[in-house]
Amino acid sequence: MMIETNSPEETYEEGFRIGKSAQAGQIYCIKGDLGVGKTVFTKGFAAGLGITETISSPTFTIVNEYHEGRLSLYHFDVYRISDSDEMYEIGCEEYFFGDGVCLIEWAELIKDILPENVVWITIEKELEKGMDYRKINIDEERKVS
């Protein structure tokens, strides 16, 4: 599925819509260059789960946990992971197979350890369509390739 947004607010709303329908055990993998709106999307996703805490990118902590919504959210940023073994060191399997929802930024860097079925969300800019234009591709649960 492909969605187009034309403002950060629309990108947030798309995240909200997906978060509202998220189910326990799902893993959402977000791909996109720096500055495309991954964190804006994630803030909307968290709000869709009923989380009101301030959402920030876990770039230096690797994972932030939010437990106040209808499901727990485990928000990963694996940009600084040097290899997949680091994910095992922080107990990724407990998150992946727990009763919450995982949202992983830069997931393509650890695709070798992801479970069989994940939802890939790719956010791209197309500057010729405007500074705030985003194309969001959602590949519903599929085997990691």
N, C-alpha and C positions, 0 to 999 in steps of 0.2 A: 504494500500500500504506500502511496506517495501523497504527502500533504505539503502544501505551500503555506508559509506564514510571511507576513509583511511587517511585523513589529515584534519586539521582545514580549509584549503582552500576549500576542497570539501564540508565540512559541511556548510561553508559560501555560497558556490554556490547553495546548495540545498535551503537554506533560501532565497537567491536571486530569484530563480526560483518560489518559492511559493509567495513571496512578489510581484513579477511582475504580477502574475495573481490574486492577492487579490482584492476583491470587497468591496465597502462601506457596512458597517454593519456586516461584518464577524468578528467572534471572534475566535482567535487561542489560544488554551490552551497548554502550554508546560510543560511536566512532565520530570523529570530526576534528578538524584542525583547531588550534588555539583560537579562541575568540569567536567561535561559531554559535555559542549559546548553550553549551552542554549544561552549565550550571543553572542557567535560566530554566531550561527544560526540567532539570532535576528539582528545582524549587517548586515548580508546578506539580511534578509527580508526587513529591512529598505532601503537598497540600491536598492532592487527590486522595492520599491515604489518611488524611485527617491530622497530619503533623503540623503543629504551629511553631515549633522551635525554629530558630534561625538556621538555615541550611548554608553551609560553606563547603568549598571544595577541600577534600582531605588530601591535598597534594603531598604534604609532609608527614601526615599520620597514616596514610594508606587507606584507612577505613574510619568512617564516622558512623556511629550507631544512633538511631532514633527509635524510641520505644513507645511514644505516646499515641500513635495513630491506631487505626483498626488492625494494622499489621506492623511489625517492626520493619524498619528500613535499614539496610546495610549499604551505605554509599561508599564505594571504592573509587580511588583514583590511582591507577597503577602506572602512571607515566614514569615514575622514578624507580620502578621495580627493575632490577638488573637481570633477574631470571625467575622462572616460575617457582623455584624452590623457596624463594622468599615468601611466596603466598602460602605455602604449606607451613612455614614457620609461624605465620600469624593465625593459623587455624582456619584457612579458607573453606575447608570441607564442612566445618560446623556452620558456617554462614550459608554455603551453597545448598546444603541439605537440611537446613533448619526450617523453622516455621514462619520466617519472615520473607521479605522480598529483597533481592540483591539488585543494585544498580551499579554497573561497573563502567567508569570512564576509561578510555584507552584499552578496552578489553582485548583488542586484536594482539596486544603484546603478551597476553597469557592464554591465547586460544588453545594451546596444547593441553591445558589442565581444566578447561571448562567442561561441565557436564554435557551430555549428549544434546539436549534441547535447550536452546536459549533464544531470546528475542533480540535481534540486532536492530539498532536504531542508528541510522547514519544521518548526520546533520551537515548540510553543505551551504555555503554562500554562493550566490551568483551575482556579483557586483553590478553586472549590466542590467539587472532587474531591480537594483536599489540597495542601499547600504544595509537595510534591515530585512531584506528578503532572505528566507531560508527554505531550503528543500529538505524535507524530513522523510526519509525512506524507512519503512518499518517492515522487516522480514519476520513475520510471525514465527513462533517457535519452530526451529529447524536445527538439524544436526550441524555442528560446527564444521566448517570446511577449511 
